[in-house]
Amino acid sequence: MRRIAGIVLAVLLIGGVVAAVVAGRHGEDKGTATKTVRGVIGSEKADFFADPDVVKALAAKGYTVKVESSGSWAMDGLDLKGYDFAFPGSQAPADQLAAKYHAQEPLPRPFYSPLVVVAHRSAADVLAANGLAVLDGQHRGTLKTGAYLDAVRADRTWQQLKGATAHGELTGTLYITSTDPETSNSGALYLADASYVANGGKVVASTADVGRTAPLLRKLVSVQGAQQSSSDSVFRDFVSGAGNPLVLMYESQIASLLIQQHTANDLVVLYPDTTVNSDHTVVPLDANGRALGELLGTDPALRKLAVRHGFRPQGDAAEFVSAAVGVSGYLNQNLTGVRQAPVPTSQVLHEMTRRARG
């Protein structure tokens, strides 16, 4: 298999982060930070909070931020006493946490990221040749979500697809690797997206809807075997050449590497024609947590740094488009041709996940 060149070392920098400590300044320079704020974050944001430039920007506003990583849905099972904020990867787990801890609305949502599927070039070419994707160039394309789900229903294998026999790595059942939907936000949003398409373009909202879509969602999950709880781990496996040739992840994860001028010669980013945006939402557990959450969305320096890490700031698409202009061959900057699927309520999403896990 051809390997993605030039980004493995960069991914190792963001991989395996269980706890990141963001301090005011390092060494003898003590900085200006005066408030220590503790939080639990989704692992996809660990690299952002560990960035020395983010450290300095926060310190300039009087903050030392200490963070620990957790799966977004797993946060509900943690004891958050003594923490100032939680920062899951989307609004659904955030709403659940907000209700549990009586957090005041509205919740700060400083940035977001759509879900994408990354593919090795050989896999993307085969999908396109079989009507499952449309390629816009060498490194970008659109996944035809409905056609892909039809292939899943039919238990299609790579060997049944035209052109796959020329690539020895494309064998076995056709599927997209995702994270564990019971603990990880990206895995749960994958089910939300698939259920919306399978339900005729309507959000799953009733017991009947859940029952109707459950067999397909079970197939999406069961074919993967053991799933990881972190999108960061799945991404590292992909770029190292291990595992499945199709992987679901946040756009921010690949955008971060590309914007920071790493190359990915064997990579194709496929935007599902129907996708879900991951609205990274801060759940303030006290006044300091709320102040930090609002700062992340309003401070120009922190917004610029969020873009550098691949996130799309809320309220101004131009910031992301400007930063990504050099890697437009990989990224659909304006999300042209991409339909946004609404996400079910937390209660429905939990039931969908439970049924999908069997």
C-alpha positions as CSV (number, residue, x, y, z in Angstrom):
1,M,0.0,0.0,0.0
2,R,1.2,3.5,-0.8
3,R,1.7,5.5,2.4
4,I,0.8,9.0,3.1
5,A,4.1,10.9,3.0
6,G,5.2,13.6,5.3
7,I,2.5,13.6,8.0
8,V,3.1,10.6,10.2
9,L,5.6,12.4,12.4
10,A,3.2,15.3,12.7
11,V,0.4,13.0,13.7
12,L,2.5,11.5,16.4
13,L,2.7,14.9,18.0
14,I,-1.1,14.9,18.5
15,G,-1.4,11.1,19.2
16,G,-1.7,9.4,22.5
17,V,-2.6,12.6,24.4
18,V,-4.4,11.6,27.6
19,A,-3.9,14.8,29.5
20,A,-2.6,18.1,28.2
21,V,-1.5,20.8,30.6
22,V,-1.7,24.4,29.3
23,A,0.3,26.7,31.5
24,G,0.9,30.4,31.3
25,R,4.6,30.3,30.2
26,H,7.4,27.9,30.4
27,G,10.8,28.0,32.1
28,E,11.8,31.2,33.8
29,D,9.2,33.3,31.9
30,K,6.2,33.2,34.2
31,G,3.8,35.0,31.8
32,T,0.7,36.8,33.0
33,A,-1.8,34.0,33.7
34,T,-3.7,34.5,36.9
35,K,-6.6,32.1,36.8
36,T,-6.2,28.3,36.6
37,V,-9.1,26.8,34.8
38,R,-9.6,23.0,34.6
39,G,-11.6,21.2,32.0
40,V,-12.3,17.9,30.3
41,I,-12.1,18.0,26.5
42,G,-12.6,15.7,23.5
43,S,-9.3,14.3,22.3
44,E,-9.6,16.0,19.0
45,K,-8.9,19.3,20.8
46,A,-5.9,18.2,22.8
47,D,-3.4,19.5,20.2
48,F,-5.1,22.9,20.2
49,F,-4.8,23.3,23.9
50,A,-1.2,22.0,23.9
51,D,-0.1,24.5,21.2
52,P,2.5,26.9,22.8
53,D,0.9,29.8,20.9
54,V,-2.5,28.9,22.4
55,V,-0.9,28.8,25.8
56,K,0.5,32.3,25.3
57,A,-2.7,33.7,23.9
58,L,-4.6,32.3,26.9
59,A,-2.0,33.6,29.3
60,A,-2.2,37.1,27.8
61,K,-5.9,37.0,28.8
62,G,-5.0,35.9,32.3
63,Y,-5.7,32.1,32.1
64,T,-3.8,28.9,32.8
65,V,-5.9,26.1,31.4
66,K,-5.4,22.5,32.4
67,V,-7.2,19.9,30.4
68,E,-7.8,16.1,30.3
69,S,-9.1,14.1,27.4
70,S,-12.2,12.0,27.3
71,G,-14.7,10.6,24.8
72,S,-17.5,13.1,24.5
73,W,-20.3,10.8,25.5
74,A,-18.1,9.2,28.2
75,M,-18.0,12.6,30.0
76,D,-21.4,12.0,31.4
77,G,-20.0,9.2,33.5
78,L,-17.2,11.2,34.9
79,D,-17.2,13.0,38.3
80,L,-16.7,16.6,37.2
81,K,-16.5,18.0,40.7
82,G,-13.6,20.5,40.8
83,Y,-13.7,21.2,37.1
84,D,-14.6,24.5,35.5
85,F,-15.8,23.3,32.1
86,A,-16.5,20.3,29.9
87,F,-15.8,20.6,26.1
88,P,-17.4,17.7,24.2
89,G,-17.3,17.5,20.4
90,S,-20.9,18.4,19.7
91,Q,-24.1,19.9,21.0
92,A,-25.9,16.6,21.9
93,P,-23.5,15.4,24.7
94,A,-23.1,19.0,25.7
95,D,-26.9,19.4,26.2
96,Q,-26.9,16.3,28.3
97,L,-24.1,17.6,30.5
98,A,-25.7,21.0,30.8
99,A,-28.9,19.4,32.1
100,K,-27.1,17.3,34.6
101,Y,-25.0,20.2,36.0
102,H,-27.7,22.9,35.5
103,A,-25.4,25.0,33.2
104,Q,-27.0,28.2,32.1
105,E,-27.9,28.6,28.4
106,P,-26.8,29.6,25.9
107,L,-23.7,27.3,25.8
108,P,-20.7,28.8,24.1
109,R,-19.9,27.1,20.7
110,P,-16.7,28.7,19.6
111,F,-16.0,26.5,16.5
112,Y,-17.2,23.5,14.5
113,S,-16.0,20.9,12.1
114,P,-17.9,18.7,9.6
115,L,-17.4,14.9,9.5
116,V,-15.4,13.7,6.5
117,V,-14.2,10.3,5.2
118,V,-10.5,10.0,4.4
119,A,-9.4,7.4,1.9
120,H,-6.2,6.2,0.3
121,R,-6.0,7.1,-3.3
122,S,-6.6,3.6,-4.5
123,A,-9.8,3.2,-2.5
124,A,-11.2,6.6,-3.6
125,D,-10.6,5.7,-7.3
126,V,-12.5,2.4,-6.9
127,L,-15.4,4.1,-5.1
128,A,-15.6,6.6,-7.9
129,A,-15.5,3.9,-10.6
130,N,-18.4,2.2,-9.0
131,G,-20.7,5.2,-8.5
132,L,-20.1,5.5,-4.7
133,A,-18.1,8.7,-4.9
134,V,-17.4,11.6,-7.3
135,L,-13.8,13.0,-7.4
136,D,-13.3,16.7,-7.9
137,G,-9.5,16.4,-8.3
138,Q,-6.6,14.4,-7.1
139,H,-7.2,14.8,-3.4
140,R,-10.9,15.8,-2.9
141,G,-14.3,14.4,-3.6
142,T,-17.8,13.6,-2.5
143,L,-19.1,10.4,-1.0
144,K,-22.5,9.5,-2.2
145,T,-24.0,8.6,1.1
146,G,-27.1,6.9,-0.2
147,A,-25.2,4.7,-2.6
148,Y,-22.7,3.8,0.1
149,L,-25.5,2.8,2.5
150,D,-27.1,0.6,-0.3
151,A,-23.7,-1.2,-0.6
152,V,-23.7,-1.8,3.1
153,R,-27.2,-3.2,3.1
154,A,-26.1,-5.6,0.3
155,D,-23.0,-6.7,2.2
156,R,-20.8,-5.7,-0.7
157,T,-17.1,-6.5,-0.6
158,W,-14.2,-4.7,-2.2
159,Q,-13.6,-7.7,-4.5
160,Q,-17.1,-7.1,-6.0
161,L,-16.2,-3.6,-7.0
162,K,-14.8,-2.8,-10.5
163,G,-11.1,-2.1,-10.4
164,A,-10.4,-3.3,-6.8
165,T,-8.5,-6.4,-7.9
166,A,-5.6,-4.2,-9.0
167,H,-5.1,-3.2,-5.3
168,G,-4.1,-6.0,-3.0
169,E,-5.0,-4.0,0.1
170,L,-8.6,-3.6,-0.9
171,T,-10.1,-6.9,0.3
172,G,-13.0,-7.9,2.6
173,T,-16.2,-6.1,3.4
174,L,-16.6,-2.5,2.3
175,Y,-17.0,-0.3,5.3
176,I,-16.0,3.0,6.9
177,T,-14.1,2.8,10.2
178,S,-15.6,4.9,12.9
179,T,-15.2,5.3,16.7
180,D,-17.3,3.6,19.4
181,P,-20.6,5.5,19.3
182,E,-21.3,4.8,23.0
183,T,-18.3,6.8,24.1
184,S,-17.1,8.9,21.1
185,N,-18.9,11.9,19.5
186,S,-17.7,11.2,16.0
187,G,-19.0,7.6,16.1
188,A,-22.4,8.8,17.4
189,L,-22.7,11.5,14.7
190,Y,-21.9,8.8,12.1
191,L,-25.0,7.0,13.1
192,A,-27.0,10.3,13.2
193,D,-25.9,11.0,9.6
194,A,-26.6,7.5,8.3
195,S,-30.0,7.3,10.1
196,Y,-31.1,10.6,8.5
197,V,-30.4,9.4,5.0
198,A,-31.9,5.9,5.7
199,N,-35.0,7.6,7.1
200,G,-35.7,9.4,3.9
201,G,-34.1,12.7,4.7
202,K,-35.9,13.1,8.0
203,V,-34.3,13.2,11.5
204,V,-35.0,10.0,13.5
205,A,-37.4,11.2,16.2
206,S,-39.7,8.2,17.2
207,T,-39.5,4.7,18.3
208,A,-40.7,3.6,14.9
209,D,-37.9,5.6,13.2
210,V,-35.3,4.0,15.5
211,G,-36.6,0.5,14.8
212,R,-36.7,1.1,11.0
213,T,-33.1,2.3,10.8
214,A,-31.6,0.0,13.5
215,P,-30.7,-3.0,11.2
216,L,-28.6,-0.8,8.9
217,L,-26.9,1.0,11.8
218,R,-26.1,-2.4,13.4
219,K,-24.4,-3.4,10.1
220,L,-22.3,-0.2,10.1
221,V,-21.0,-0.9,13.6
222,S,-20.8,-4.7,13.8
223,V,-18.7,-5.1,10.6
224,Q,-15.9,-3.1,12.4
225,G,-15.4,-5.4,15.3
226,A,-13.7,-3.7,18.3
227,Q,-13.9,0.1,17.9
228,Q,-11.6,2.7,19.4
229,S,-12.9,5.4,21.7
230,S,-10.8,8.2,20.2
231,S,-10.9,9.7,16.7
232,D,-7.3,10.7,17.2
233,S,-6.3,7.0,17.6
234,V,-8.2,6.1,14.4
235,F,-6.5,8.9,12.5
236,R,-3.1,7.8,13.6
237,D,-3.7,4.2,12.5
238,F,-4.9,5.5,9.1
239,V,-1.9,7.7,8.3
240,S,0.5,5.0,9.5
241,G,-0.9,2.6,6.9
242,A,-2.6,0.3,9.4
243,G,-6.3,-0.7,9.4
244,N,-9.1,0.1,7.0
245,P,-8.7,2.3,3.8
246,L,-11.8,4.3,4.6
247,V,-12.0,6.2,7.9
248,L,-14.5,8.7,9.4
249,M,-13.0,11.7,11.2
250,Y,-13.3,15.4,11.8
251,E,-12.3,17.7,8.9
252,S,-10.3,19.6,11.5
253,Q,-7.9,16.7,12.0
254,I,-6.7,16.6,8.5
255,A,-7.1,20.4,7.9
256,S,-4.8,21.1,10.8
257,L,-2.0,19.0,9.2
258,L,-2.6,20.5,5.8
259,I,-2.8,24.1,7.0
260,Q,0.4,23.7,8.9
261,Q,2.1,22.8,5.6
262,H,2.4,19.1,5.8
263,T,1.8,17.1,2.6
264,A,-0.5,14.1,2.1
265,N,0.2,12.7,-1.3
266,D,-1.8,9.5,-0.9
267,L,-4.8,11.1,0.8
268,V,-8.2,11.9,-0.6
269,V,-10.8,13.8,1.5
270,L,-14.3,12.7,0.8
271,Y,-17.1,15.0,2.0
272,P,-20.4,13.0,2.4
273,D,-23.1,14.6,0.3
274,T,-25.1,14.5,3.6
275,T,-23.0,15.1,6.6
276,V,-23.2,16.3,10.2
277,N,-21.3,19.2,11.7
278,S,-19.6,18.7,15.0
279,D,-20.4,21.8,17.0
280,H,-17.7,21.9,19.7
281,T,-19.7,23.2,22.7
282,V,-18.4,24.4,26.0
283,V,-20.4,23.4,29.1
284,P,-19.6,25.9,31.8
285,L,-19.6,24.4,35.3
286,D,-18.8,27.8,36.9
287,A,-18.2,31.5,36.0
288,N,-14.5,30.8,35.0
289,G,-15.6,28.1,32.6
290,R,-18.1,30.3,30.9
291,A,-15.6,33.2,30.6
292,L,-13.1,30.8,29.0
293,G,-15.7,29.4,26.6
294,E,-16.8,32.8,25.5
295,L,-13.2,33.9,25.1
296,L,-12.4,31.0,22.7
297,G,-15.2,32.3,20.4
298,T,-14.5,36.0,20.5
299,D,-10.8,36.6,20.9
300,P,-9.3,37.2,17.4
301,A,-6.0,35.6,18.3
302,L,-7.7,32.4,19.6
303,R,-10.0,32.3,16.6
304,K,-7.0,32.5,14.3
305,L,-5.3,29.7,16.2
306,A,-8.4,27.6,16.1
307,V,-8.4,27.9,12.3
308,R,-4.7,26.8,12.3
309,H,-5.8,23.7,14.0
310,G,-8.4,23.0,11.3
311,F,-11.6,24.3,13.2
312,R,-14.1,26.5,11.5
313,P,-14.9,29.5,13.8
314,Q,-18.6,30.2,14.3
315,G,-20.0,33.2,12.5
316,D,-17.4,33.9,9.9
317,A,-16.6,31.4,7.1
318,A,-14.1,33.7,5.6
319,E,-11.6,33.1,8.4
320,F,-11.4,29.4,7.5
321,V,-11.5,29.9,3.7
322,S,-8.6,32.4,3.9
323,A,-6.4,30.1,6.0
324,A,-7.2,27.0,3.8
325,V,-6.6,28.7,0.5
326,G,-3.3,26.9,0.0
327,V,-4.8,23.5,0.5
328,S,-8.1,23.9,-1.4
329,G,-7.2,20.9,-3.4
330,Y,-8.0,18.8,-0.3
331,L,-10.7,20.8,1.4
332,N,-14.2,21.8,0.4
333,Q,-13.8,25.3,1.9
334,N,-17.4,26.5,1.4
335,L,-18.9,23.0,1.8
336,T,-20.4,23.3,-1.6
337,G,-22.9,20.5,-2.4
338,V,-22.9,19.2,1.1
339,R,-26.2,18.9,2.9
340,Q,-26.3,19.3,6.7
341,A,-28.3,16.6,8.5
342,P,-29.9,17.5,11.9
343,V,-28.9,15.4,14.9
344,P,-31.5,13.5,16.9
345,T,-32.1,14.4,20.6
346,S,-29.7,12.9,23.1
347,Q,-32.3,10.4,24.2
348,V,-33.0,9.2,20.7
349,L,-29.3,9.1,19.8
350,H,-28.6,7.0,22.9
351,E,-31.3,4.5,21.9
352,M,-30.0,4.4,18.3
353,T,-26.5,3.7,19.6
354,R,-27.7,1.0,22.0
355,R,-29.6,-0.8,19.2
356,A,-26.6,-0.4,16.8
357,R,-24.3,-2.0,19.3
358,G,-26.8,-4.9,19.5
